[in-house]
Amino acid sequence: MIDDNTNLDNCNCNCDNCPDSTRREMMMKIRELDFAIIELALYLDTHPEDEKALCLHKEYCKDVKALKDQYQKVYGPLTIKYPCNKWRWLEEPWPWERGNF
């Protein structure tokens, strides 16, 4: 996918061919799946016998785990809970160093 040495924060374009576009798309899909998982869990609290919702919840959990693993292999950890050999976020500029607040 993307070379780990690529600095994605320097790109401010909105094109679909940009490596940063792939990163944004992956994050958006992760957020969408996380939202759906939470909503389905709330629904299942009151409808525990709904097999279709239960299957969707399991599918989305599996999908988001795979997507998060893929994202973290390329771009670094999403949370401090992700095991890694080094603190990759220290290698990139902090938000105030990029001028992106």
N, CA, C and O atoms as a Tinker XYZ file with bonds, in Angstrom:
   404  protein
     1  N      0.823000   -1.203000    0.000000    73     2
     2  CA     0.000000    0.000000    0.000000    64     1     3
     3  C      0.863000    1.261000    0.000000    63     2     4     5
     4  O      1.188000    1.787000   -1.064000    81     3
     5  N      1.233000    1.744000    1.173000    73     3     6
     6  CA     1.959000    2.997000    1.306000    64     5     7
     7  C      3.294000    2.717000    1.983000    63     6     8     9
     8  O      3.369000    1.943000    2.937000    81     7
     9  N      4.337000    3.350000    1.484000    73     7    10
    10  CA     5.633000    3.242000    2.117000    64     9    11
    11  C      5.572000    3.914000    3.482000    63    10    12    13
    12  O      5.034000    5.015000    3.603000    81    11
    13  N      6.117000    3.268000    4.515000    73    11    14
    14  CA     6.078000    3.819000    5.871000    64    13    15
    15  C      6.806000    5.153000    5.986000    63    14    16    17
    16  O      6.535000    5.925000    6.905000    81    15
    17  N      7.726000    5.433000    5.065000    73    15    18
    18  CA     8.489000    6.673000    5.143000    64    17    19
    19  C      7.775000    7.854000    4.497000    63    18    20    21
    20  O      8.274000    8.977000    4.559000    81    19
    21  N      6.636000    7.629000    3.888000    73    19    22
    22  CA     5.901000    8.698000    3.233000    64    21    23
    23  C      5.293000    9.610000    4.277000    63    22    24    25
    24  O      4.629000    9.138000    5.200000    81    23
    25  N      5.511000   10.917000    4.146000    73    23    26
    26  CA     4.907000   11.877000    5.062000    64    25    27
    27  C      3.571000   12.303000    4.485000    63    26    28    29
    28  O      3.514000   13.127000    3.572000    81    27
    29  N      2.501000   11.741000    5.016000    73    27    30
    30  CA     1.169000   11.974000    4.480000    64    29    31
    31  C      0.600000   13.317000    4.907000    63    30    32    33
    32  O     -0.384000   13.778000    4.329000    81    31
    33  N      1.190000   13.949000    5.896000    73    31    34
    34  CA     0.637000   15.192000    6.399000    64    33    35
    35  C      0.972000   16.388000    5.518000    63    34    36    37
    36  O      0.403000   17.463000    5.704000    81    35
    37  N      1.879000   16.225000    4.565000    73    35    38
    38  CA     2.239000   17.329000    3.694000    64    37    39
    39  C      1.266000   17.509000    2.549000    63    38    40    41
    40  O      1.317000   18.530000    1.863000    81    39
    41  N      0.391000   16.564000    2.321000    73    39    42
    42  CA    -0.543000   16.630000    1.213000    64    41    43
    43  C     -1.837000   17.283000    1.663000    63    42    44    45
    44  O     -2.477000   16.814000    2.605000    81    43
    45  N     -2.223000   18.358000    1.000000    73    43    46
    46  CA    -3.453000   19.051000    1.336000    64    45    47
    47  C     -4.463000   18.987000    0.205000    63    46    48    49
    48  O     -5.416000   19.765000    0.177000    81    47
    49  N     -4.259000   18.063000   -0.730000    73    47    50
    50  CA    -5.165000   17.972000   -1.863000    64    49    51
    51  C     -6.402000   17.171000   -1.503000    63    50    52    53
    52  O     -6.450000   16.523000   -0.457000    81    51
    53  N     -7.393000   17.217000   -2.363000    73    51    54
    54  CA    -8.625000   16.452000   -2.157000    64    53    55
    55  C     -8.798000   15.392000   -3.239000    63    54    56    57
    56  O     -9.913000   14.936000   -3.494000    81    55
    57  N     -7.697000   15.003000   -3.874000    73    55    58
    58  CA    -7.790000   14.037000   -4.957000    64    57    59
    59  C     -7.915000   12.622000   -4.408000    63    58    60    61
    60  O     -7.543000   12.353000   -3.266000    81    59
    61  N     -8.439000   11.727000   -5.224000    73    59    62
    62  CA    -8.614000   10.337000   -4.815000    64    61    63
    63  C     -7.347000    9.518000   -4.993000    63    62    64    65
    64  O     -7.264000    8.403000   -4.478000    81    63
    65  N     -6.349000   10.046000   -5.717000    73    63    66
    66  CA    -5.109000    9.323000   -5.963000    64    65    67
    67  C     -4.067000    9.566000   -4.881000    63    66    68    69
    68  O     -3.014000    8.928000   -4.878000    81    67
    69  N     -4.346000   10.464000   -3.983000    73    67    70
    70  CA    -3.413000   10.854000   -2.935000    64    69    71
    71  C     -3.346000    9.779000   -1.860000    63    70    72    73
    72  O     -4.383000    9.238000   -1.474000    81    71
    73  N     -2.141000    9.450000   -1.361000    73    71    74
    74  CA    -2.037000    8.472000   -0.281000    64    73    75
    75  C     -2.848000    8.877000    0.952000    63    74    76    77
    76  O     -3.388000    8.023000    1.655000    81    75
    77  N     -2.931000   10.195000    1.210000    73    75    78
    78  CA    -3.694000   10.686000    2.352000    64    77    79
    79  C     -5.179000   10.387000    2.186000    63    78    80    81
    80  O     -5.895000   10.227000    3.174000    81    79
    81  N     -5.641000   10.310000    0.943000    73    79    82
    82  CA    -7.036000    9.982000    0.667000    64    81    83
    83  C     -7.349000    8.561000    1.142000    63    82    84    85
    84  O     -8.413000    8.316000    1.709000    81    83
    85  N     -6.439000    7.642000    0.914000    73    83    86
    86  CA    -6.611000    6.261000    1.366000    64    85    87
    87  C     -6.679000    6.210000    2.887000    63    86    88    89
    88  O     -7.498000    5.489000    3.457000    81    87
    89  N     -5.821000    6.974000    3.532000    73    87    90
    90  CA    -5.804000    7.016000    5.000000    64    89    91
    91  C     -7.130000    7.551000    5.530000    63    90    92    93
    92  O     -7.697000    6.994000    6.469000    81    91
    93  N     -7.621000    8.626000    4.930000    73    91    94
    94  CA    -8.905000    9.212000    5.354000    64    93    95
    95  C    -10.050000    8.232000    5.122000    63    94    96    97
    96  O    -10.933000    8.096000    5.969000    81    95
    97  N    -10.037000    7.552000    3.983000    73    95    98
    98  CA   -11.094000    6.582000    3.684000    64    97    99
    99  C    -11.100000    5.438000    4.691000    63    98   100   101
   100  O    -12.161000    4.998000    5.133000    81    99
   101  N     -9.918000    4.961000    5.051000    73    99   102
   102  CA    -9.833000    3.889000    6.038000    64   101   103
   103  C    -10.363000    4.349000    7.394000    63   102   104   105
   104  O    -11.105000    3.622000    8.055000    81   103
   105  N     -9.978000    5.560000    7.805000    73   103   106
   106  CA   -10.461000    6.085000    9.081000    64   105   107
   107  C    -11.971000    6.277000    9.065000    63   106   108   109
   108  O    -12.641000    5.998000   10.058000    81   107
   109  N    -12.510000    6.750000    7.948000    73   107   110
   110  CA   -13.950000    6.945000    7.853000    64   109   111
   111  C    -14.673000    5.601000    7.973000    63   110   112   113
   112  O    -15.696000    5.508000    8.651000    81   111
   113  N    -14.155000    4.572000    7.326000    73   111   114
   114  CA   -14.772000    3.248000    7.396000    64   113   115
   115  C    -14.680000    2.688000    8.815000    63   114   116   117
   116  O    -15.628000    2.064000    9.290000    81   115
   117  N    -13.562000    2.900000    9.494000    73   115   118
   118  CA   -13.419000    2.468000   10.888000    64   117   119
   119  C    -14.455000    3.159000   11.760000    63   118   120   121
   120  O    -15.102000    2.516000   12.586000    81   119
   121  N    -14.615000    4.458000   11.583000    73   119   122
   122  CA   -15.613000    5.206000   12.364000    64   121   123
   123  C    -17.026000    4.714000   12.082000    63   122   124   125
   124  O    -17.836000    4.574000   12.998000    81   123
   125  N    -17.315000    4.456000   10.822000    73   123   126
   126  CA   -18.652000    3.969000   10.452000    64   125   127
   127  C    -18.940000    2.622000   11.108000    63   126   128   129
   128  O    -20.017000    2.411000   11.664000    81   127
   129  N    -17.972000    1.718000   11.038000    73   127   130
   130  CA   -18.161000    0.399000   11.640000    64   129   131
   131  C    -18.277000    0.484000   13.163000    63   130   132   133
   132  O    -19.121000   -0.188000   13.757000    81   131
   133  N    -17.439000    1.303000   13.796000    73   131   134
   134  CA   -17.524000    1.484000   15.246000    64   133   135
   135  C    -18.901000    2.012000   15.648000    63   134   136   137
   136  O    -19.483000    1.549000   16.629000    81   135
   137  N    -19.419000    2.977000   14.892000    73   135   138
   138  CA   -20.747000    3.532000   15.162000    64   137   139
   139  C    -21.817000    2.449000   15.039000    63   138   140   141
   140  O    -22.675000    2.310000   15.911000    81   139
   141  N    -21.759000    1.685000   13.952000    73   139   142
   142  CA   -22.756000    0.636000   13.719000    64   141   143
   143  C    -22.698000   -0.430000   14.813000    63   142   144   145
   144  O    -23.737000   -0.941000   15.231000    81   143
   145  N    -21.507000   -0.768000   15.277000    73   143   146
   146  CA   -21.347000   -1.758000   16.340000    64   145   147
   147  C    -22.006000   -1.274000   17.627000    63   146   148   149
   148  O    -22.713000   -2.034000   18.289000    81   147
   149  N    -21.778000   -0.025000   17.977000    73   147   150
   150  CA   -22.377000    0.540000   19.191000    64   149   151
   151  C    -23.890000    0.585000   19.074000    63   150   152   153
   152  O    -24.596000    0.207000   20.009000    81   151
   153  N    -24.398000    1.042000   17.933000    73   151   154
   154  CA   -25.847000    1.127000   17.737000    64   153   155
   155  C    -26.503000   -0.250000   17.772000    63   154   156   157
   156  O    -27.568000   -0.423000   18.365000    81   155
   157  N    -25.859000   -1.229000   17.132000    73   155   158
   158  CA   -26.401000   -2.582000   17.163000    64   157   159
   159  C    -26.380000   -3.161000   18.573000    63   158   160   161
   160  O    -27.303000   -3.871000   18.969000    81   159
   161  N    -25.334000   -2.859000   19.326000    73   159   162
   162  CA   -25.262000   -3.349000   20.709000    64   161   163
   163  C    -26.395000   -2.753000   21.541000    63   162   164   165
   164  O    -27.005000   -3.451000   22.350000    81   163
   165  N    -26.676000   -1.471000   21.346000    73   163   166
   166  CA   -27.788000   -0.840000   22.066000    64   165   167
   167  C    -29.118000   -1.471000   21.666000    63   166   168   169
   168  O    -29.974000   -1.721000   22.514000    81   167
   169  N    -29.283000   -1.723000   20.392000    73   167   170
   170  CA   -30.497000   -2.371000   19.899000    64   169   171
   171  C    -30.627000   -3.778000   20.487000    63   170   172   173
   172  O    -31.712000   -4.185000   20.901000    81   171
   173  N    -29.523000   -4.509000   20.521000    73   171   174
   174  CA   -29.547000   -5.877000   21.036000    64   173   175
   175  C    -29.815000   -5.935000   22.538000    63   174   176   177
   176  O    -30.240000   -6.970000   23.053000    81   175
   177  N    -29.566000   -4.825000   23.248000    73   175   178
   178  CA   -29.914000   -4.778000   24.669000    64   177   179
   179  C    -31.414000   -4.990000   24.878000    63   178   180   181
   180  O    -31.832000   -5.593000   25.867000    81   179
   181  N    -32.213000   -4.490000   23.942000    73   179   182
   182  CA   -33.673000   -4.603000   24.074000    64   181   183
   183  C    -34.268000   -5.654000   23.151000    63   182   184   185
   184  O    -35.440000   -6.004000   23.288000    81   183
   185  N    -33.478000   -6.160000   22.214000    73   183   186
   186  CA   -33.947000   -7.173000   21.263000    64   185   187
   187  C    -32.913000   -8.300000   21.141000    63   186   188   189
   188  O    -32.386000   -8.539000   20.054000    81   187
   189  N    -32.622000   -8.989000   22.246000    73   187   190
   190  CA   -31.544000   -9.992000   22.225000    64   189   191
   191  C    -31.833000  -11.200000   21.337000    63   190   192   193
   192  O    -30.918000  -11.960000   21.016000    81   191
   193  N    -33.070000  -11.386000   20.941000    73   191   194
   194  CA   -33.423000  -12.539000   20.110000    64   193   195
   195  C    -33.327000  -12.248000   18.614000    63   194   196   197
   196  O    -33.573000  -13.143000   17.805000    81   195
   197  N    -32.982000  -11.039000   18.231000    73   195   198
   198  CA   -32.899000  -10.659000   16.818000    64   197   199
   199  C    -31.616000  -11.239000   16.208000    63   198   200   201
   200  O    -30.535000  -10.667000   16.349000    81   199
   201  N    -31.753000  -12.359000   15.544000    73   199   202
   202  CA   -30.601000  -13.069000   14.973000    64   201   203
   203  C    -29.898000  -12.267000   13.874000    63   202   204   205
   204  O    -28.674000  -12.309000   13.753000    81   203
   205  N    -30.679000  -11.541000   13.077000    73   203   206
   206  CA   -30.080000  -10.751000   11.998000    64   205   207
   207  C    -29.182000   -9.654000   12.570000    63   206   208   209
   208  O    -28.078000   -9.429000   12.073000    81   207
   209  N    -29.654000   -8.976000   13.607000    73   207   210
   210  CA   -28.852000   -7.923000   14.240000    64   209   211
   211  C    -27.615000   -8.515000   14.905000    63   210   212   213
   212  O    -26.539000   -7.918000   14.857000    81   211
   213  N    -27.761000   -9.675000   15.519000    73   211   214
   214  CA   -26.631000  -10.330000   16.159000    64   213   215
   215  C    -25.569000  -10.733000   15.133000    63   214   216   217
   216  O    -24.372000  -10.571000   15.371000    81   215
   217  N    -26.017000  -11.255000   13.997000    73   215   218
   218  CA   -25.078000  -11.612000   12.920000    64   217   219
   219  C    -24.373000  -10.374000   12.364000    63   218   220   221
   220  O    -23.170000  -10.406000   12.106000    81   219
   221  N    -25.121000   -9.287000   12.179000    73   219   222
   222  CA   -24.505000   -8.036000   11.705000    64   221   223
   223  C    -23.475000   -7.529000   12.697000    63   222   224   225
   224  O    -22.392000   -7.094000   12.305000    81   223
   225  N    -23.807000   -7.581000   13.982000    73   223   226
   226  CA   -22.885000   -7.115000   15.015000    64   225   227
   227  C    -21.583000   -7.916000   14.959000    63   226   228   229
   228  O    -20.498000   -7.337000   15.001000    81   227
   229  N    -21.684000   -9.231000   14.865000    73   227   230
   230  CA   -20.493000  -10.085000   14.785000    64   229   231
   231  C    -19.684000   -9.798000   13.520000    63   230   232   233
   232  O    -18.455000   -9.737000   13.559000    81   231
   233  N    -20.387000   -9.625000   12.402000    73   231   234
   234  CA   -19.711000   -9.333000   11.126000    64   233   235
   235  C    -18.967000   -8.008000   11.189000    63   234   236   237
   236  O    -17.814000   -7.917000   10.766000    81   235
   237  N    -19.634000   -6.969000   11.722000    73   235   238
   238  CA   -19.004000   -5.647000   11.811000    64   237   239
   239  C    -17.809000   -5.666000   12.763000    63   238   240   241
   240  O    -16.801000   -5.008000   12.507000    81   239
   241  N    -17.919000   -6.424000   13.866000    73   239   242
   242  CA   -16.788000   -6.539000   14.795000    64   241   243
   243  C    -15.586000   -7.180000   14.111000    63   242   244   245
   244  O    -14.452000   -6.735000   14.291000    81   243
   245  N    -15.837000   -8.219000   13.331000    73   243   246
   246  CA   -14.763000   -8.895000   12.597000    64   245   247
   247  C    -14.157000   -7.947000   11.554000    63   246   248   249
   248  O    -12.936000   -7.866000   11.415000    81   247
   249  N    -15.026000   -7.230000   10.823000    73   247   250
   250  CA   -14.564000   -6.315000    9.781000    64   249   251
   251  C    -13.740000   -5.158000   10.353000    63   250   252   253
   252  O    -12.703000   -4.803000    9.794000    81   251
   253  N    -14.196000   -4.571000   11.463000    73   251   254
   254  CA   -13.476000   -3.428000   12.032000    64   253   255
   255  C    -12.140000   -3.873000   12.617000    63   254   256   257
   256  O    -11.164000   -3.127000   12.561000    81   255
   257  N    -12.085000   -5.076000   13.176000    73   255   258
   258  CA   -10.804000   -5.565000   13.694000    64   257   259
   259  C     -9.797000   -5.727000   12.561000    63   258   260   261
   260  O     -8.643000   -5.316000   12.689000    81   259
   261  N    -10.226000   -6.319000   11.463000    73   259   262
   262  CA    -9.332000   -6.501000   10.310000    64   261   263
   263  C     -8.889000   -5.155000    9.741000    63   262   264   265
   264  O     -7.720000   -4.976000    9.399000    81   263
   265  N     -9.818000   -4.216000    9.642000    73   263   266
   266  CA    -9.496000   -2.896000    9.092000    64   265   267
   267  C     -8.549000   -2.128000   10.015000    63   266   268   269
   268  O     -7.621000   -1.469000    9.546000    81   267
   269  N     -8.784000   -2.215000   11.325000    73   267   270
   270  CA    -7.889000   -1.546000   12.272000    64   269   271
   271  C     -6.494000   -2.160000   12.227000    63   270   272   273
   272  O     -5.498000   -1.437000   12.279000    81   271
   273  N     -6.413000   -3.483000   12.130000    73   271   274
   274  CA    -5.105000   -4.131000   12.021000    64   273   275
   275  C     -4.369000   -3.673000   10.769000    63   274   276   277
   276  O     -3.173000   -3.385000   10.812000    81   275
   277  N     -5.091000   -3.607000    9.655000    73   275   278
   278  CA    -4.494000   -3.154000    8.400000    64   277   279
   279  C     -4.034000   -1.702000    8.512000    63   278   280   281
   280  O     -2.920000   -1.372000    8.104000    81   279
   281  N     -4.876000   -0.843000    9.057000    73   279   282
   282  CA    -4.538000    0.578000    9.207000    64   281   283
   283  C     -3.289000    0.737000   10.078000    63   282   284   285
   284  O     -2.379000    1.491000    9.734000    81   283
   285  N     -3.252000    0.030000   11.195000    73   283   286
   286  CA    -2.154000    0.188000   12.140000    64   285   287
   287  C     -0.837000   -0.354000   11.612000    63   286   288   289
   288  O      0.226000    0.125000   12.009000    81   287
   289  N     -0.882000   -1.331000   10.736000    73   287   290
   290  CA     0.345000   -1.834000   10.109000    64   289   291
   291  C      0.958000   -0.780000    9.189000    63   290   292   293
   292  O      2.180000   -0.682000    9.069000    81   291
   293  N      0.097000    0.007000    8.540000    73   291   294
   294  CA     0.577000    1.002000    7.582000    64   293   295
   295  C      0.857000    2.343000    8.246000    63   294   296   297
   296  O      1.903000    2.946000    8.007000    81   295
   297  N     -0.073000    2.819000    9.080000    73   295   298
   298  CA    -0.002000    4.189000    9.592000    64   297   299
   299  C      0.377000    4.304000   11.059000    63   298   300   301
   300  O      0.593000    5.414000   11.545000    81   299
   301  N      0.463000    3.207000   11.770000    73   299   302
   302  CA     0.798000    3.267000   13.185000    64   301   303
   303  C     -0.421000    3.077000   14.062000    63   302   304   305
   304  O     -1.540000    2.946000   13.567000    81   303
   305  N     -0.199000    3.063000   15.368000    73   303   306
   306  CA    -1.264000    2.725000   16.314000    64   305   307
   307  C     -2.396000    3.748000   16.333000    63   306   308   309
   308  O     -2.174000    4.953000   16.213000    81   307
   309  N     -3.609000    3.235000   16.489000    73   307   310
   310  CA    -4.791000    4.083000   16.648000    64   309   311
   311  C     -4.983000    4.484000   18.105000    63   310   312   313
   312  O     -5.473000    5.574000   18.399000    81   311
   313  N     -4.598000    3.604000   19.002000    73   311   314
   314  CA    -4.707000    3.876000   20.430000    64   313   315
   315  C     -3.445000    3.393000   21.120000    63   314   316   317
   316  O     -2.614000    2.708000   20.524000    81   315
   317  N     -3.320000    3.756000   22.364000    73   315   318
   318  CA    -2.156000    3.331000   23.140000    64   317   319
   319  C     -2.207000    1.846000   23.454000    63   318   320   321
   320  O     -1.199000    1.266000   23.856000    81   319
   321  N     -3.365000    1.222000   23.279000    73   319   322
   322  CA    -3.533000   -0.203000   23.557000    64   321   323
   323  C     -2.939000   -1.087000   22.472000    63   322   324   325
   324  O     -2.735000   -2.280000   22.694000    81   323
   325  N     -2.653000   -0.516000   21.289000    73   323   326
   326  CA    -2.125000   -1.309000   20.184000    64   325   327
   327  C     -0.659000   -1.629000   20.442000    63   326   328   329
   328  O      0.141000   -0.709000   20.618000    81   327
   329  N     -0.282000   -2.909000   20.471000    73   327   330
   330  CA     1.116000   -3.255000   20.739000    64   329   331
   331  C      2.018000   -2.929000   19.546000    63   330   332   333
   332  O      1.724000   -3.293000   18.407000    81   331
   333  N      3.098000   -2.249000   19.829000    73   331   334
   334  CA     4.072000   -1.945000   18.770000    64   333   335
   335  C      5.462000   -1.866000   19.385000    63   334   336   337
   336  O      5.615000   -1.816000   20.606000    81   335
   337  N      6.452000   -1.855000   18.536000    73   335   338
   338  CA     7.837000   -1.855000   19.005000    64   337   339
   339  C      8.367000   -0.467000   19.320000    63   338   340   341
   340  O      9.386000   -0.329000   19.996000    81   339
   341  N      7.688000    0.556000   18.837000    73   339   342
   342  CA     8.139000    1.922000   19.105000    64   341   343
   343  C      6.954000    2.865000   19.045000    63   342   344   345
   344  O      5.878000    2.502000   18.568000    81   343
   345  N      7.154000    4.037000   19.516000    73   343   346
   346  CA     6.100000    5.050000   19.551000    64   345   347
   347  C      6.125000    5.843000   18.245000    63   346   348   349
   348  O      6.748000    6.902000   18.167000    81   347
   349  N      5.443000    5.322000   17.220000    73   347   350
   350  CA     5.498000    5.910000   15.879000    64   349   351
   351  C      4.977000    7.330000   15.835000    63   350   352   353
   352  O      5.443000    8.125000   15.019000    81   351
   353  N      4.027000    7.674000   16.687000    73   351   354
   354  CA     3.477000    9.025000   16.593000    64   353   355
   355  C      4.507000   10.078000   16.985000    63   354   356   357
   356  O      4.321000   11.261000   16.697000    81   355
   357  N      5.586000    9.664000   17.636000    73   355   358
   358  CA     6.644000   10.612000   17.968000    64   357   359
   359  C      7.482000   10.973000   16.744000    63   358   360   361
   360  O      8.208000   11.967000   16.762000    81   359
   361  N      7.385000   10.172000   15.679000    73   359   362
   362  CA     8.156000   10.410000   14.465000    64   361   363
   363  C      7.519000   11.473000   13.575000    63   362   364   365
   364  O      8.203000   12.083000   12.753000    81   363
   365  N      6.223000   11.699000   13.732000    73   363   366
   366  CA     5.508000   12.643000   12.880000    64   365   367
   367  C      5.366000   13.974000   13.602000    63   366   368   369
   368  O      5.436000   14.025000   14.829000    81   367
   369  N      5.167000   15.053000   12.847000    73   367   370
   370  CA     4.963000   16.349000   13.497000    64   369   371
   371  C      3.673000   16.351000   14.318000    63   370   372   373
   372  O      2.691000   15.703000   13.955000    81   371
   373  N      3.692000   17.081000   15.416000    73   371   374
   374  CA     2.497000   17.252000   16.231000    64   373   375
   375  C      1.545000   18.195000   15.486000    63   374   376   377
   376  O      1.993000   18.945000   14.619000    81   375
   377  N      0.257000   18.179000   15.797000    73   375   378
   378  CA    -0.699000   19.023000   15.051000    64   377   379
   379  C     -0.280000   20.486000   14.974000    63   378   380   381
   380  O     -0.436000   21.106000   13.922000    81   379
   381  N      0.246000   21.054000   16.053000    73   379   382
   382  CA     0.637000   22.462000   16.032000    64   381   383
   383  C      1.911000   22.693000   15.232000    63   382   384   385
   384  O      2.199000   23.825000   14.843000    81   383
   385  N      2.670000   21.647000   14.983000    73   383   386
   386  CA     3.871000   21.776000   14.154000    64   385   387
   387  C      3.526000   21.750000   12.669000    63   386   388   389
   388  O      4.304000   22.237000   11.848000    81   387
   389  N      2.373000   21.190000   12.314000    73   387   390
   390  CA     1.932000   21.145000   10.929000    64   389   391
   391  C      1.099000   22.367000   10.569000    63   390   392   393
   392  O      0.878000   22.644000    9.390000    81   391
   393  N      0.643000   23.088000   11.566000    73   391   394
   394  CA    -0.252000   24.200000   11.311000    64   393   395
   395  C     -1.695000   23.762000   11.164000    63   394   396   397
   396  O     -2.533000   24.556000   10.735000    81   395
   397  N     -2.011000   22.514000   11.510000    73   395   398
   398  CA    -3.379000   21.985000   11.410000    64   397   399
   399  C     -3.967000   21.886000   12.802000    63   398   400   401
   400  O     -3.659000   20.955000   13.546000    81   399
   401  N     -4.802000   22.828000   13.154000    73   399   402
   402  CA    -5.430000   22.793000   14.475000    64   401   403
   403  C     -6.852000   22.345000   14.319000    63   402   404
   404  O     -7.579000   22.241000   15.308000    81   403
